Amino acid sequence: MLPIIAVTSGEPAGIGPELCLRLAGYAGDAQPVILGDRSLLAERAANLGLDVRLRDYCPSNAADRSVLDVLHVPLAAPSTAGVLNAANGAYVLALLDRALAGCQSGEFAAMATAPVHKGVINDAGVPFTGHTEYLAEKTATPRVVMMLAGNTERGPLRVALVTTHLPLKDVPAAITADVLEQTLRILHADLQRKYALAQPRILVAGLNPHAGEGGYLGREEIEIITPVLEKLRATGMQLIGPLPADTMFTPPMLARGDAVLAMFHDQGLTALKYATFGHGINVTLGLPIIRTSVDHGTALELAGAGRADPGSLFEAVAEAARMATVKVHTP
């Protein structure tokens, strides 16, 4: 039995539907089920000249590489590639709700998400800051951690974040001892549970240039970061840092760790996306379900043109399936 992975097709005007169509004939160790409007998928396949056989999803369906299983969720309004319509904001959220319900019930082993457009969902009257926050609220999870991952020539690269989508001026105040400790505990636990790393090694960045240079360039490392690391090291965690971010991503340093914890968005993700863009993925840690995602946006300018690269979605499905079947090893 292959793990069944719910794949939400995301913003209907973006590249999500056509990326999902590329999963037809998926040869990996998973059975992807596309959540979306069947007519939209059929129309987009016809416009792109893709010979894709669609089958209505049924839990009792046997895996069949020759068809693409579709769990039909109807659009609220007709959709045109490249043209946003706020009327479909509720449709995008309905895809997430159905995938989440299936993961919680055990119908699906995990979910992988195609990109959504935050602005159009907000235009529909629904406050929405992203998949991560939405799923955390729906599962009553007090804190989750965003981690991006991808394979490089030197092996896997995993970068988690303490803060995510914040203006730089708000970052220092958001990095409290409590937030940093919770983030490290979630990252450590999911590296064990979802990546089978019995004793994960985590490289921790400083906040300031040169990790504060002994307090000369900032005191967050001295007053917040180092005390938290010392506290958690005493529990057995293998934590290296705080490290200067400008040298943390060099090959000799990365070889010392299984994952990196960056203090803010661009500190960690610039290096990650440089190394893995197009094949990197987003993993939400701390949820009671497995959720992966592509590492890119809706690319409205490419929608309907047949030029969108499905590599990140393929990796997201593969990683979701791998995590769903991992054998956990903890001390």
N, C-alpha and C positions, 0 to 999 in steps of 0.2 A: 504494500500500500504506500503510494507516494503521499507526502504531506500536501494537503490542499491549502493553497495560498490565495487569499482574497486580494485582488488587485483593483484598487479604486482608480477609475479612469480620469478623475480630476476635473479641472475646468474644461467644459465641452468645447469652448472656442479655442483652446490651446492645443498643444501637441500631445497631450495625454492620451486621447482616444487612438491616435495613429501609432503611438508607441505601444499601446496595449495590443493593437492588431499584430504587431511584429512578434508577439508571443505565440502566434499560431505555429504549431509544430515544435514548441519549446522542448529541447532535448535534455534539459537538466533533471535533477532528482526532485521534481515537484510537479504538482498538477495545478497550474494557475487557473483561477476563475475570475473573469473580468466583470466588475460591477459597473454597469452603465446602461444607457439607453440603447437597446438592440438596433433600432432603426438608425440612430446616429452612427453606430459602428458600421453597419452595413453600407450606409451612404458614404462614409469616409473611406471605406475600403474600395468601393466602386470608383470614387473620384480619384483615388491614388493608383488604381489599376491593380489592386492586391487581390489575389485569388485565395480568399479566406472563407472557410466553411464555419458558420456560427451554429452552436448548439445550445439550446436552453439548458441552463444548469439545473441539475437535480442531485441531491446528496448521494443517491444510489448509482449515479453514472459511473461506469468504469472509465479509468483513464484512457484517453484516445488521442494520440498525437496528431491525428489527421483533422481534428476539429478544435475550435476555440470555444470553451464553455463560457457562456454569458449569463450572469444573473441580472435580469432586466430590472432597471430602476428608471421610470419614465422621466424624461425632461419635463420641466414646467413650461417651457416655451421653445420654439424652434431655435436651433443654434447654427450659426455660420462660422466657419473657420476664420479666426483672426478678429472676430467682432464680439466684444463682451456684451452680455445682457444680464443686468442685475436680477431679472426675473428667474434666472437659473441658480441664484445663490443658494436657495433652499435645496435644490437638487444636489449640489455638490456636497452639502452637509448630510443629505440623506444617504449618499454613498458611504460616507464615513460611519454613520450610525449603523448601517446594515452590516458593514464589515466588522465593526466593533462587536455588535451583538453576536455575530457568528463566531468570533474569536472567544468571546466570553462563554458561549454555550458549548464550545468544543467542536462546532461544525467546521471551523477553519483552524488550521494549525498556527496561522500567523497572517498578518496583513502587510501588503506593500502598497505604497501610495504614489500615484502620479501627481504632478504639481497642480496646485490650486492658485487662484488669484485672490490674495487677501482683500484688495481694494474693492472688487466687485461684490464680495460677500458682505463687506461693511456697507456698501451702497444698497444692498438688499435689506438693510436694517438690522443685521446681526453683528454684534461686536465680535471680531475675530482677529486674533493676532498670529495664528498659525496652527498647523496640525498638532504640534507638540503640546501647546497649551490647551487646545480643544480636547484632545484625548485624555490629558491629565485631569481636566475638570470632569469629563464624562465618567472617568473611572475613580473619581474621588482620591486621586493620588496627590499628596501634598507637595511633592517635589519630584521633578523628572530632570534628566540630564540629556542634553543634545550631544551626540557623538557622531562625527563623520569618519568614514573609513574607506580605505581603498588599497589595492595591491600595487606595489612598486617593484622595481627590479631587485630591491634588497629585501623584499618581504612585505607583510602587511603594515600599514600605517593607520593608527587609530588616534583621533584627536577629539577629546571631550572639552566642554566649555563650562566655566563657572558662571559667566554671564553670557547672554545671547544677544538679542536685538535691543541694545541700549545705546543712546548717544555716549560718546566717549566721556563727556563731562560727568555723566552719572555712574560710570563704572566703579571708581574707587569706593564710593559710599555703599555700593551694592555688594562689595566683597567683604562680608563680615566673617568672623570666626565660625559662627553657626552655619552660614551658607556654605563656606568652604568645607567644613567637616561633613555636612550632609552630602555634598557633591562627591567628595572622595569616598564616602561609605557606599553610595549608590554605584559609582564607577567600579570600585573594588568588587562589590558583590556580583554585579552583572558580568564582569570579566570572568569571574568564577562560574556563574550559572550558565551564561550564554556562550562563553568562549572556552570553557573547560580549562582555564588557567588556575591551577591550584594555588599558586603564590604569585599573583600578578605583580609586575614591577611597573610603577607609575612614575613618569618624569613630570615634575610639577614646575611650571614656569613662575617666575617672579612677575610682578606687575610693572615695575619701572625698568628703564634702561639699565643694563648691567645688573639686574636684580637688586636695584637700589644702591649698589656700590657702598655697602656698609652704612647705609643711612644718608649718604651724601646726596643721592638722587631720589630720595623718598624713603619713608619708614614703614610702609605696609609690609614689606618682607620681614622686618624685625618684630613689628608689633602684632601682626595678624598671621601671616602665612607660616613662618617658622614655628611658632608655638603650636599651631594646629598639626603640622607635620610631626613634631616631636610627640605630641599626645597620641597620634594614631600609630606612629612607629612603635610605641610602647605596647600596642595591642597586637603587634605582629605584622603590620602592613609594611611592604617594601616601597618606600617613597623616596625619590631622589630629587633634591631641590631645596629651596627655590633656585631655579636655573635662569641665566640670562636668555631671553627668548631668541636673540639674534644668533645664538650658537646652538640652541637646543635641537634644531632640526638637521644638524650635520650628521652624516652617517655614523661616526664613532659614538656620538651621544645617543642616537636612536637605537643603536645596537644594545644599549644597556636597559632598554625598557620595552614593555609590551603595549603601552599606551602613553599618550601625552595628555596632560591637563593644562589647558591655556586659560588665562584669566578673562580674556574677552574675545569677541568674535573674530576680528581680523588678525589678532595676534596668532591664532592657531590655524584659521581656515585659509589664509593666504597661502601658506606653505602646503597644506593638504590639497587644495584645489590645483595648485601648480603641478603637484606630483601625480594627481589622479583624475583630473577633470575629464568628464565624459564617461568615466567608469567608477567614480566614487559614489558612495551612498551615505544616507543619513540613518542613524539608528537611535531610537528613543529609549534611553535606559531608565529603569525604575518603574515602568508600567507593569501591571499584572499580565499583560499580553506581550507578544512579540510584534513590533512594528518597525519596518524599514521604509525608506523612501529614496527617491532620486535626489541628486544633489544640485538640481537646477530648477529653473522656473518654467512658466507656461510657454515662453517663446512664441508669443502671438504672431510675430513677424514670419515665423517658419510654418505656422499651422496650415495644413492642407497642401504644403508644397512637396512633401515626401522627402525632405532633407534632414529631418530630425534624427539624431543618433539615439538608438534605443539601448546603448550599452549600459547606462546607469540603471535603467529599469531591470534589465536582465540580471545585473549584479544584485539589485535589491531583492529580487525574487529568490535568487540563489542563496543569498545570505539569510533571508527569512527561513528558507527551508532547512539550511544547515543548523541554524539556532534551534529550530523546532525539533531536531533529531539529535542534538548534541548530548553526549553522555557527560554528566556533571562530575567533576572531580574537585572536592574540597578537602582541606586538611582534616 
